[in-house]
Amino acid sequence: MESKRGIAPLGGAHFRYVTRAGWGDAMYHLFLWDEFSAARAYKIGFVQEVVAPGQQIPRAMEIAGLIARNAPIGIQVTKEAALKYIEAGERAAIDYIPKIKDRVFSSEDMKEGIQSFVERRPAVFRGE
């Protein structure tokens, strides 16, 4: 609500809006400083799902469970690579790929993932 109070977005909204919603939606809401619905937040990419009131925590726990079934190293390096892009740009993210490759290809979880695929069974990852 900064513009409505004669100040500016000093907490980082000016760049967070742009990176999450794109230039057009960012400028629209940064200049209006309007309140908007969950449906609008979904449309501009601030949230990935909208659930019925009271279902936020059960759905978040369900999503966390789905994520936790994946190989921890895969989740870790995916997050690191995405943050590398956000923090330092595309070139840095591309240059980071060999580091990710080395970590993943040397992991026991990768071996388990391949073996589970061959055996047509769910993988059991240990984070190694």
Salt bridges, closest charged atoms under 4 A:
ASP25 OD1 - ARG40 NH2 2.78
ASP34 OD1 - HIS29 ND1 2.66
GLU49 OE2 - ARG59 NH2 2.61
GLU62 OE2 - ARG59 NH1 3.23
GLU80 OE1 - ARG103 NH1 2.59
ASP95 OD1 - ARG91 NH2 3.06
GLU108 OE2 - LYS111 NZ 3.29
GLU112 OE2 - ARG121 NH1 2.61
GLU119 OE1 - ARG121 NE 2.53
GLU128 OE1 - ARG126 NH2 3.32
